[in-house]
Amino acid sequence: MSENPVPKPTVRPATGSSWQASDVRAVFCNPVNVGLGPFKQIVPEDLWLKGAEKQVAEHGAEQFLVNVLFMLKDSFKRVQGHPSRDVSLEPDNIIATGVGPFPCLISDEQWVRRSAAKVREEGVIPFILRNPT
C-alpha cells in the first residue's frame, strides 16, 4: 500500500494591504521572518516558535513542513545574489531540498516525510532549533 501524497501548500505570500488568516499562517510558516539570511526580523523568534507549534497542533506536521518549504523557496526565489556559504548538506536539513542557491539533494516529499516523523517524535520546537535552515 502506498503512502498518501504529501499535502499541497495552504499558504501564499501576502499580497496587497488587507490580511487574511492564511497571510498570518504564512508569516508563521516562514523562518526568514525571524531574521534568517538576508531578511530582516519581523517576528521575534519565541513568538514564531509558538506559532509553529500551534500550526503543527492544528494542521499536522506534514502540512506545516510543506508550508515552510513553500514559503522558504518563495522567499529565496525573490533574493538575488545569494552569498555563498558552507552549510551542512545532510538530508534532514531544509537546504537539501534546493532552497535558495543550494542544490537539491532529496525530494521535497522525502524531506517532508522524514522531518514530519521527527517533529512528531521530538516536538516542533526541538526539531526547529536542532535543524536550523
N, CA, C and O atoms as a GROMACS GRO file, in nm:
protein
  532
    1MET      N    1   0.085  -0.118   0.000
    1MET     CA    2   0.000   0.000   0.000
    1MET      C    3   0.089   0.124   0.000
    1MET      O    4   0.181   0.134   0.081
    2SER      N    5   0.062   0.218  -0.090
    2SER     CA    6   0.144   0.339  -0.099
    2SER      C    7   0.094   0.444   0.000
    2SER      O    8  -0.023   0.447   0.038
    3GLU      N    9   0.187   0.530   0.039
    3GLU     CA   10   0.151   0.638   0.130
    3GLU      C   11   0.069   0.742   0.056
    3GLU      O   12   0.078   0.756  -0.066
    4ASN      N   13  -0.012   0.815   0.132
    4ASN     CA   14  -0.084   0.926   0.072
    4ASN      C   15   0.017   1.032   0.028
    4ASN      O   16   0.123   1.045   0.089
    5PRO      N   17  -0.015   1.107  -0.076
    5PRO     CA   18   0.077   1.213  -0.117
    5PRO      C   19   0.084   1.321  -0.009
    5PRO      O   20  -0.009   1.340   0.070
    6VAL      N   21   0.198   1.390  -0.007
    6VAL     CA   22   0.209   1.500   0.090
    6VAL      C   23   0.107   1.607   0.051
    6VAL      O   24   0.072   1.620  -0.066
    7PRO      N   25   0.061   1.682   0.149
    7PRO     CA   26  -0.040   1.784   0.119
    7PRO      C   27   0.016   1.898   0.034
    7PRO      O   28   0.137   1.918   0.026
    8LYS      N   29  -0.072   1.970  -0.027
    8LYS     CA   30  -0.035   2.090  -0.104
    8LYS      C   31  -0.020   2.206  -0.006
    8LYS      O   32  -0.081   2.205   0.101
    9PRO      N   33   0.059   2.307  -0.042
    9PRO     CA   34   0.070   2.425   0.046
    9PRO      C   35  -0.066   2.491   0.066
    9PRO      O   36  -0.146   2.499  -0.027
   10THR      N   37  -0.090   2.537   0.186
   10THR     CA   38  -0.215   2.607   0.217
   10THR      C   39  -0.188   2.754   0.250
   10THR      O   40  -0.275   2.823   0.304
   11VAL      N   41  -0.069   2.801   0.218
   11VAL     CA   42  -0.033   2.941   0.240
   11VAL      C   43   0.021   2.998   0.110
   11VAL      O   44   0.064   2.924   0.021
   12ARG      N   45   0.017   3.128   0.100
   12ARG     CA   46   0.073   3.200  -0.014
   12ARG      C   47   0.138   3.327   0.041
   12ARG      O   48   0.097   3.378   0.144
   13PRO      N   49   0.239   3.376  -0.029
   13PRO     CA   50   0.297   3.503   0.014
   13PRO      C   51   0.190   3.612   0.014
   13PRO      O   52   0.106   3.619  -0.076
   14ALA      N   53   0.192   3.695   0.116
   14ALA     CA   54   0.093   3.802   0.127
   14ALA      C   55   0.110   3.902   0.013
   14ALA      O   56   0.221   3.942  -0.020
   15THR      N   57   0.000   3.940  -0.045
   15THR     CA   58  -0.001   4.045  -0.147
   15THR      C   59  -0.115   4.140  -0.114
   15THR      O   60  -0.223   4.097  -0.071
   16GLY      N   61  -0.092   4.265  -0.132
   16GLY     CA   62  -0.197   4.362  -0.102
   16GLY      C   63  -0.190   4.409   0.041
   16GLY      O   64  -0.103   4.369   0.118
   17SER      N   65  -0.285   4.496   0.076
   17SER     CA   66  -0.280   4.559   0.208
   17SER      C   67  -0.374   4.495   0.309
   17SER      O   68  -0.358   4.517   0.429
   18SER      N   69  -0.472   4.417   0.265
   18SER     CA   70  -0.562   4.354   0.362
   18SER      C   71  -0.513   4.212   0.391
   18SER      O   72  -0.478   4.138   0.300
   19TRP      N   73  -0.512   4.177   0.519
   19TRP     CA   74  -0.460   4.049   0.562
   19TRP      C   75  -0.574   3.950   0.583
   19TRP      O   76  -0.680   3.984   0.635
   20GLN      N   77  -0.548   3.827   0.542
   20GLN     CA   78  -0.639   3.715   0.564
   20GLN      C   79  -0.574   3.621   0.666
   20GLN      O   80  -0.456   3.636   0.698
   21ALA      N   81  -0.650   3.526   0.717
   21ALA     CA   82  -0.594   3.427   0.811
   21ALA      C   83  -0.477   3.352   0.749
   21ALA      O   84  -0.380   3.322   0.818
   22SER      N   85  -0.485   3.322   0.620
   22SER     CA   86  -0.377   3.249   0.554
   22SER      C   87  -0.249   3.333   0.546
   22SER      O   88  -0.139   3.278   0.544
   23ASP      N   89  -0.262   3.466   0.543
   23ASP     CA   90  -0.144   3.553   0.543
   23ASP      C   91  -0.071   3.544   0.678
   23ASP      O   92   0.052   3.543   0.682
   24VAL      N   93  -0.148   3.537   0.786
   24VAL     CA   94  -0.088   3.525   0.919
   24VAL      C   95  -0.021   3.388   0.930
   24VAL      O   96   0.090   3.379   0.982
   25ARG      N   97  -0.087   3.283   0.883
   25ARG     CA   98  -0.025   3.150   0.884
   25ARG      C   99   0.103   3.150   0.804
   25ARG      O  100   0.201   3.086   0.843
   26ALA      N  101   0.106   3.221   0.693
   26ALA     CA  102   0.226   3.227   0.608
   26ALA      C  103   0.343   3.290   0.684
   26ALA      O  104   0.457   3.245   0.669
   27VAL      N  105   0.317   3.392   0.764
   27VAL     CA  106   0.423   3.455   0.843
   27VAL      C  107   0.484   3.354   0.939
   27VAL      O  108   0.605   3.350   0.958
   28PHE      N  109   0.398   3.272   0.999
   28PHE     CA  110   0.446   3.175   1.097
   28PHE      C  111   0.492   3.043   1.034
   28PHE      O  112   0.530   2.950   1.106
   29CYS      N  113   0.489   3.035   0.904
   29CYS     CA  114   0.546   2.920   0.833
   29CYS      C  115   0.680   2.954   0.771
   29CYS      O  116   0.750   2.866   0.721
   30ASN      N  117   0.716   3.079   0.774
   30ASN     CA  118   0.838   3.121   0.704
   30ASN      C  119   0.944   3.165   0.802
   30ASN      O  120   0.935   3.273   0.860
   31PRO      N  121   1.047   3.080   0.823
   31PRO     CA  122   1.150   3.115   0.920
   31PRO      C  123   1.232   3.239   0.884
   31PRO      O  124   1.302   3.292   0.970
   32VAL      N  125   1.227   3.286   0.761
   32VAL     CA  126   1.302   3.407   0.728
   32VAL      C  127   1.250   3.526   0.808
   32VAL      O  128   1.321   3.625   0.825
   33ASN      N  129   1.128   3.516   0.857
   33ASN     CA  130   1.068   3.626   0.932
   33ASN      C  131   1.131   3.649   1.068
   33ASN      O  132   1.102   3.750   1.133
   34VAL      N  133   1.217   3.558   1.113
   34VAL     CA  134   1.291   3.579   1.238
   34VAL      C  135   1.430   3.634   1.211
   34VAL      O  136   1.514   3.641   1.302
   35GLY      N  137   1.456   3.673   1.086
   35GLY     CA  138   1.584   3.733   1.051
   35GLY      C  139   1.682   3.635   0.989
   35GLY      O  140   1.803   3.654   1.000
   36LEU      N  141   1.634   3.533   0.926
   36LEU     CA  142   1.718   3.432   0.862
   36LEU      C  143   1.782   3.488   0.736
   36LEU      O  144   1.716   3.557   0.658
   37GLY      N  145   1.909   3.459   0.717
   37GLY     CA  146   1.978   3.500   0.595
   37GLY      C  147   1.976   3.650   0.575
   37GLY      O  148   2.002   3.726   0.669
   38PRO      N  149   1.945   3.694   0.454
   38PRO     CA  150   1.948   3.837   0.424
   38PRO      C  151   1.821   3.911   0.466
   38PRO      O  152   1.806   4.029   0.435
   39PHE      N  153   1.730   3.844   0.533
   39PHE     CA  154   1.600   3.902   0.564
   39PHE      C  155   1.599   3.969   0.701
   39PHE      O  156   1.663   3.922   0.795
   40LYS      N  157   1.525   4.079   0.710
   40LYS     CA  158   1.510   4.150   0.837
   40LYS      C  159   1.410   4.075   0.925
   40LYS      O  160   1.314   4.016   0.877
   41GLN      N  161   1.435   4.080   1.055
   41GLN     CA  162   1.345   4.017   1.150
   41GLN      C  163   1.217   4.099   1.161
   41GLN      O  164   1.220   4.219   1.186
   42ILE      N  165   1.103   4.032   1.140
   42ILE     CA  166   0.974   4.099   1.158
   42ILE      C  167   0.891   4.032   1.268
   42ILE      O  168   0.788   4.085   1.309
   43VAL      N  169   0.938   3.915   1.314
   43VAL     CA  170   0.870   3.842   1.420
   43VAL      C  171   0.976   3.794   1.519
   43VAL      O  172   1.076   3.735   1.478
   44PRO      N  173   0.957   3.818   1.650
   44PRO     CA  174   1.051   3.764   1.747
   44PRO      C  175   1.053   3.610   1.739
   44PRO      O  176   0.951   3.546   1.717
   45GLU      N  177   1.171   3.553   1.758
   45GLU     CA  178   1.187   3.408   1.742
   45GLU      C  179   1.095   3.329   1.836
   45GLU      O  180   1.036   3.229   1.794
   46ASP      N  181   1.082   3.373   1.961
   46ASP     CA  182   0.997   3.297   2.054
   46ASP      C  183   0.851   3.297   2.010
   46ASP      O  184   0.782   3.197   2.026
   47LEU      N  185   0.804   3.408   1.954
   47LEU     CA  186   0.668   3.415   1.904
   47LEU      C  187   0.651   3.327   1.780
   47LEU      O  188   0.549   3.261   1.764
   48TRP      N  189   0.752   3.328   1.692
   48TRP     CA  190   0.747   3.243   1.572
   48TRP      C  191   0.742   3.096   1.612
   48TRP      O  192   0.666   3.018   1.553
   49LEU      N  193   0.822   3.056   1.710
   49LEU     CA  194   0.822   2.917   1.755
   49LEU      C  195   0.688   2.877   1.813
   49LEU      O  196   0.640   2.766   1.788
   50LYS      N  197   0.625   2.965   1.890
   50LYS     CA  198   0.492   2.936   1.944
   50LYS      C  199   0.391   2.921   1.832
   50LYS      O  200   0.305   2.833   1.836
   51GLY      N  201   0.401   3.008   1.730
   51GLY     CA  202   0.312   2.997   1.614
   51GLY      C  203   0.333   2.868   1.539
   51GLY      O  204   0.237   2.806   1.493
   52ALA      N  205   0.458   2.827   1.526
   52ALA     CA  206   0.490   2.700   1.458
   52ALA      C  207   0.430   2.583   1.535
   52ALA      O  208   0.370   2.492   1.477
   53GLU      N  209   0.447   2.586   1.665
   53GLU     CA  210   0.394   2.480   1.749
   53GLU      C  211   0.242   2.471   1.737
   53GLU      O  212   0.185   2.362   1.729
   54LYS      N  213   0.176   2.586   1.735
   54LYS     CA  214   0.030   2.589   1.722
   54LYS      C  215  -0.014   2.534   1.586
   54LYS      O  216  -0.112   2.460   1.578
   55GLN      N  217   0.059   2.569   1.481
   55GLN     CA  218   0.021   2.520   1.349
   55GLN      C  219   0.038   2.369   1.337
   55GLN      O  220  -0.045   2.302   1.276
   56VAL      N  221   0.144   2.315   1.396
   56VAL     CA  222   0.162   2.170   1.394
   56VAL      C  223   0.047   2.103   1.470
   56VAL      O  224  -0.006   2.002   1.426
   57ALA      N  225   0.009   2.160   1.583
   57ALA     CA  226  -0.101   2.104   1.662
   57ALA      C  227  -0.233   2.109   1.585
   57ALA      O  228  -0.312   2.014   1.591
   58GLU      N  229  -0.257   2.218   1.513
   58GLU     CA  230  -0.385   2.235   1.443
   58GLU      C  231  -0.391   2.168   1.306
   58GLU      O  232  -0.495   2.116   1.267
   59HIS      N  233  -0.279   2.169   1.234
   59HIS     CA  234  -0.282   2.124   1.094
   59HIS      C  235  -0.194   2.002   1.067
   59HIS      O  236  -0.201   1.944   0.959
   60GLY      N  237  -0.113   1.962   1.164
   60GLY     CA  238  -0.026   1.846   1.148
   60GLY      C  239   0.113   1.885   1.100
   60GLY      O  240   0.134   1.989   1.039
   61ALA      N  241   0.208   1.797   1.130
   61ALA     CA  242   0.348   1.823   1.099
   61ALA      C  243   0.372   1.831   0.948
   61ALA      O  244   0.444   1.920   0.902
   62GLU      N  245   0.314   1.740   0.872
   62GLU     CA  246   0.339   1.741   0.727
   62GLU      C  247   0.289   1.869   0.662
   62GLU      O  248   0.359   1.928   0.580
   63GLN      N  249   0.168   1.913   0.699
   63GLN     CA  250   0.114   2.036   0.639
   63GLN      C  251   0.201   2.155   0.674
   63GLN      O  252   0.231   2.238   0.589
   64PHE      N  253   0.242   2.164   0.802
   64PHE     CA  254   0.328   2.273   0.844
   64PHE      C  255   0.459   2.272   0.764
   64PHE      O  256   0.502   2.377   0.715
   65LEU      N  257   0.521   2.157   0.752
   65LEU     CA  258   0.650   2.150   0.682
   65LEU      C  259   0.638   2.177   0.533
   65LEU      O  260   0.727   2.238   0.474
   66VAL      N  261   0.528   2.134   0.471
   66VAL     CA  262   0.504   2.169   0.330
   66VAL      C  263   0.494   2.320   0.317
   66VAL      O  264   0.550   2.378   0.224
   67ASN      N  265   0.423   2.383   0.409
   67ASN     CA  266   0.407   2.529   0.405
   67ASN      C  267   0.541   2.600   0.430
   67ASN      O  268   0.570   2.700   0.365
   68VAL      N  269   0.622   2.548   0.523
   68VAL     CA  270   0.754   2.606   0.549
   68VAL      C  271   0.839   2.600   0.423
   68VAL      O  272   0.900   2.699   0.383
   69LEU      N  273   0.844   2.484   0.361
   69LEU     CA  274   0.924   2.466   0.241
   69LEU      C  275   0.877   2.558   0.128
   69LEU      O  276   0.959   2.618   0.059
   70PHE      N  277   0.746   2.567   0.110
   70PHE     CA  278   0.689   2.654   0.007
   70PHE      C  279   0.728   2.800   0.030
   70PHE      O  280   0.771   2.868  -0.063
   71MET      N  281   0.714   2.847   0.153
   71MET     CA  282   0.743   2.986   0.183
   71MET      C  283   0.893   3.016   0.173
   71MET      O  284   0.931   3.122   0.125
   72LEU      N  285   0.977   2.923   0.217
   72LEU     CA  286   1.122   2.943   0.206
   72LEU      C  287   1.164   2.953   0.059
   72LEU      O  288   1.240   3.042   0.021
   73LYS      N  289   1.115   2.861  -0.022
   73LYS     CA  290   1.151   2.864  -0.164
   73LYS      C  291   1.105   2.994  -0.228
   73LYS      O  292   1.177   3.053  -0.309
   74ASP      N  293   0.985   3.038  -0.193
   74ASP     CA  294   0.935   3.163  -0.249
   74ASP      C  295   1.022   3.281  -0.205
   74ASP      O  296   1.055   3.368  -0.286
   75SER      N  297   1.059   3.284  -0.077
   75SER     CA  298   1.140   3.396  -0.025
   75SER      C  299   1.276   3.401  -0.092
   75SER      O  300   1.319   3.508  -0.134
   76PHE      N  301   1.344   3.288  -0.101
   76PHE     CA  302   1.478   3.288  -0.159
   76PHE      C  303   1.476   3.306  -0.309
   76PHE      O  304   1.574   3.350  -0.368
   77LYS      N  305   1.364   3.272  -0.372
   77LYS     CA  306   1.350   3.295  -0.515
   77LYS      C  307   1.353   3.445  -0.545
   77LYS      O  308   1.395   3.487  -0.652
   78ARG      N  309   1.308   3.524  -0.450
   78ARG     CA  310   1.299   3.669  -0.469
   78ARG      C  311   1.432   3.741  -0.443
   78ARG      O  312   1.448   3.857  -0.480
   79VAL      N  313   1.527   3.673  -0.381
   79VAL     CA  314   1.654   3.736  -0.344
   79VAL      C  315   1.757   3.707  -0.452
   79VAL      O  316   1.775   3.593  -0.495
   80GLN      N  317   1.825   3.811  -0.496
   80GLN     CA  318   1.930   3.795  -0.596
   80GLN      C  319   2.066   3.796  -0.527
   80GLN      O  320   2.082   3.856  -0.420
   81GLY      N  321   2.163   3.729  -0.586
   81GLY     CA  322   2.300   3.732  -0.535
   81GLY      C  323   2.316   3.668  -0.399
   81GLY      O  324   2.372   3.729  -0.308
   82HIS      N  325   2.269   3.545  -0.384
   82HIS     CA  326   2.287   3.474  -0.258
   82HIS      C  327   2.436   3.466  -0.224
   82HIS      O  328   2.516   3.429  -0.310
   83PRO      N  329   2.474   3.500  -0.101
   83PRO     CA  330   2.614   3.481  -0.063
   83PRO      C  331   2.646   3.333  -0.053
   83PRO      O  332   2.564   3.255  -0.003
   84SER      N  333   2.763   3.293  -0.098
   84SER     CA  334   2.799   3.153  -0.085
   84SER      C  335   2.836   3.126   0.060
   84SER      O  336   2.894   3.212   0.127
   85ARG      N  337   2.802   3.008   0.108
   85ARG     CA  338   2.832   2.974   0.246
   85ARG      C  339   2.843   2.823   0.259
   85ARG      O  340   2.780   2.747   0.184
   86ASP      N  341   2.923   2.781   0.353
   86ASP     CA  342   2.937   2.639   0.381
   86ASP      C  343   2.830   2.601   0.483
   86ASP      O  344   2.820   2.661   0.590
   87VAL      N  345   2.750   2.501   0.448
   87VAL     CA  346   2.645   2.455   0.539
   87VAL      C  347   2.639   2.304   0.532
   87VAL      O  348   2.690   2.242   0.439
   88SER      N  349   2.577   2.246   0.632
   88SER     CA  350   2.558   2.101   0.634
   88SER      C  351   2.459   2.064   0.524
   88SER      O  352   2.353   2.125   0.512
   89LEU      N  353   2.492   1.964   0.446
   89LEU     CA  354   2.401   1.918   0.341
   89LEU      C  355   2.344   1.780   0.375
   89LEU      O  356   2.321   1.698   0.286
   90GLU      N  357   2.323   1.757   0.503
   90GLU     CA  358   2.261   1.631   0.543
   90GLU      C  359   2.117   1.631   0.493
   90GLU      O  360   2.054   1.737   0.486
   91PRO      N  361   2.063   1.513   0.459
   91PRO     CA  362   1.928   1.506   0.403
   91PRO      C  363   1.819   1.565   0.490
   91PRO      O  364   1.715   1.605   0.438
   92ASP      N  365   1.838   1.572   0.621
   92ASP     CA  366   1.733   1.626   0.707
   92ASP      C  367   1.733   1.778   0.711
   92ASP      O  368   1.643   1.838   0.769
   93ASN      N  369   1.831   1.840   0.650
   93ASN     CA  370   1.839   1.985   0.651
   93ASN      C  371   1.754   2.040   0.537
   93ASN      O  372   1.760   1.989   0.425
   94ILE      N  373   1.677   2.142   0.563
   94ILE     CA  374   1.587   2.200   0.464
   94ILE      C  375   1.659   2.239   0.336
   94ILE      O  376   1.601   2.230   0.228
   95ILE      N  377   1.784   2.282   0.345
   95ILE     CA  378   1.853   2.325   0.224
   95ILE      C  379   1.880   2.210   0.129
   95ILE      O  380   1.908   2.233   0.011
   96ALA      N  381   1.872   2.087   0.178
   96ALA     CA  382   1.892   1.971   0.091
   96ALA      C  383   1.784   1.962  -0.015
   96ALA      O  384   1.799   1.888  -0.113
   97THR      N  385   1.674   2.034   0.003
   97THR     CA  386   1.566   2.033  -0.095
   97THR      C  387   1.585   2.137  -0.204
   97THR      O  388   1.499   2.152  -0.292
   98GLY      N  389   1.696   2.210  -0.200
   98GLY     CA  390   1.724   2.307  -0.303
   98GLY      C  391   1.675   2.447  -0.273
   98GLY      O  392   1.655   2.526  -0.366
   99VAL      N  393   1.655   2.481  -0.146
   99VAL     CA  394   1.612   2.615  -0.109
   99VAL      C  395   1.727   2.712  -0.136
   99VAL      O  396   1.843   2.682  -0.107
  100GLY      N  397   1.694   2.826  -0.192
  100GLY     CA  398   1.794   2.927  -0.219
  100GLY      C  399   1.893   2.880  -0.324
  100GLY      O  400   1.853   2.818  -0.423
  101PRO      N  401   2.020   2.907  -0.304
  101PRO     CA  402   2.120   2.874  -0.404
  101PRO      C  403   2.172   2.730  -0.394
  101PRO      O  404   2.264   2.692  -0.466
  102PHE      N  405   2.113   2.652  -0.306
  102PHE     CA  406   2.166   2.520  -0.279
  102PHE      C  407   2.109   2.414  -0.374
  102PHE      O  408   1.993   2.424  -0.415
  103PRO      N  409   2.189   2.314  -0.407
  103PRO     CA  410   2.141   2.209  -0.496
  103PRO      C  411   2.041   2.118  -0.426
  103PRO      O  412   2.046   2.101  -0.304
  104CYS      N  413   1.952   2.061  -0.502
  104CYS     CA  414   1.853   1.968  -0.447
  104CYS      C  415   1.918   1.832  -0.428
  104CYS      O  416   1.966   1.772  -0.524
  105LEU      N  417   1.921   1.783  -0.305
  105LEU     CA  418   1.979   1.653  -0.275
  105LEU      C  419   1.873   1.546  -0.250
  105LEU      O  420   1.896   1.429  -0.277
  106ILE      N  421   1.757   1.587  -0.200
  106ILE     CA  422   1.647   1.494  -0.181
  106ILE      C  423   1.520   1.563  -0.228
  106ILE      O  424   1.516   1.685  -0.242
  107SER      N  425   1.418   1.485  -0.252
  107SER     CA  426   1.292   1.544  -0.298
  107SER      C  427   1.222   1.615  -0.182
  107SER      O  428   1.246   1.585  -0.065
  108ASP      N  429   1.136   1.707  -0.218
  108ASP     CA  430   1.056   1.777  -0.117
  108ASP      C  431   0.978   1.676  -0.034
  108ASP      O  432   0.970   1.687   0.088
  109GLU      N  433   0.920   1.577  -0.102
  109GLU     CA  434   0.839   1.477  -0.032
  109GLU      C  435   0.922   1.398   0.069
  109GLU      O  436   0.877   1.374   0.180
  110GLN      N  437   1.044   1.359   0.031
  110GLN     CA  438   1.131   1.286   0.125
  110GLN      C  439   1.161   1.372   0.247
  110GLN      O  440   1.154   1.324   0.360
  111TRP      N  441   1.193   1.499   0.224
  111TRP     CA  442   1.224   1.587   0.336
  111TRP      C  443   1.104   1.604   0.427
  111TRP      O  444   1.117   1.596   0.549
  112VAL      N  445   0.986   1.628   0.368
  112VAL     CA  446   0.866   1.648   0.449
  112VAL      C  447   0.836   1.524   0.532
  112VAL      O  448   0.810   1.535   0.651
  113ARG      N  449   0.841   1.407   0.471
  113ARG     CA  450   0.809   1.284   0.545
  113ARG      C  451   0.909   1.257   0.658
  113ARG      O  452   0.869   1.227   0.770
  114ARG      N  453   1.039   1.267   0.628
  114ARG     CA  454   1.140   1.244   0.731
  114ARG      C  455   1.128   1.346   0.844
  114ARG      O  456   1.134   1.311   0.962
  115SER      N  457   1.112   1.470   0.806
  115SER     CA  458   1.105   1.576   0.906
  115SER      C  459   0.978   1.568   0.989
  115SER      O  460   0.981   1.590   1.110
  116ALA      N  461   0.865   1.535   0.926
  116ALA     CA  462   0.739   1.522   0.999
  116ALA      C  463   0.749   1.411   1.104
  116ALA      O  464   0.697   1.426   1.215
  117ALA      N  465   0.814   1.302   1.069
  117ALA     CA  466   0.832   1.193   1.166
  117ALA      C  467   0.913   1.243   1.286
  117ALA      O  468   0.882   1.209   1.400
  118LYS      N  469   1.016   1.322   1.260
  118LYS     CA  470   1.098   1.374   1.369
  118LYS      C  471   1.020   1.477   1.453
  118LYS      O  472   1.035   1.481   1.575
  119VAL      N  473   0.938   1.559   1.388
  119VAL     CA  474   0.857   1.656   1.462
  119VAL      C  475   0.760   1.582   1.554
  119VAL      O  476   0.742   1.621   1.669
  120ARG      N  477   0.698   1.477   1.502
  120ARG     CA  478   0.604   1.400   1.585
  120ARG      C  479   0.677   1.332   1.701
  120ARG      O  480   0.621   1.316   1.810
  121GLU      N  481   0.801   1.291   1.677
  121GLU     CA  482   0.879   1.220   1.779
  121GLU      C  483   0.931   1.313   1.888
  121GLU      O  484   0.922   1.282   2.006
  122GLU      N  485   0.986   1.428   1.847
  122GLU     CA  486   1.055   1.513   1.945
  122GLU      C  487   0.986   1.646   1.971
  122GLU      O  488   1.023   1.716   2.066
  123GLY      N  489   0.888   1.684   1.891
  123GLY     CA  490   0.822   1.813   1.905
  123GLY      C  491   0.878   1.915   1.808
  123GLY      O  492   0.993   1.905   1.766
  124VAL      N  493   0.797   2.012   1.771
  124VAL     CA  494   0.836   2.106   1.667
  124VAL      C  495   0.949   2.199   1.711
  124VAL      O  496   1.040   2.226   1.632
  125ILE      N  497   0.945   2.250   1.833
  125ILE     CA  498   1.048   2.345   1.875
  125ILE      C  499   1.186   2.278   1.883
  125ILE      O  500   1.282   2.333   1.829
  126PRO      N  501   1.200   2.161   1.947
  126PRO     CA  502   1.333   2.097   1.943
  126PRO      C  503   1.379   2.065   1.800
  126PRO      O  504   1.497   2.078   1.769
  127PHE      N  505   1.286   2.024   1.715
  127PHE     CA  506   1.323   1.996   1.576
  127PHE      C  507   1.377   2.121   1.507
  127PHE      O  508   1.482   2.116   1.443
  128ILE      N  509   1.307   2.232   1.520
  128ILE     CA  510   1.347   2.356   1.454
  128ILE      C  511   1.482   2.405   1.509
  128ILE      O  512   1.569   2.446   1.433
  129LEU      N  513   1.497   2.400   1.638
  129LEU     CA  514   1.621   2.450   1.698
  129LEU      C  515   1.740   2.361   1.665
  129LEU      O  516   1.854   2.408   1.660
  130ARG      N  517   1.716   2.232   1.643
  130ARG     CA  518   1.823   2.139   1.609
  130ARG      C  519   1.855   2.141   1.461
  130ARG      O  520   1.966   2.106   1.421
  131ASN      N  521   1.760   2.180   1.379
  131ASN     CA  522   1.776   2.180   1.233
  131ASN      C  523   1.760   2.319   1.176
  131ASN      O  524   1.665   2.344   1.100
  132PRO      N  525   1.849   2.411   1.209
  132PRO     CA  526   1.833   2.546   1.155
  132PRO      C  527   1.844   2.544   1.004
  132PRO      O  528   1.919   2.464   0.947
  133THR      N  529   1.769   2.629   0.941
  133THR     CA  530   1.771   2.634   0.795
  133THR      C  531   1.883   2.722   0.747
  133THR      O  532   1.901   2.739   0.627
   0.00000   0.00000   0.00000
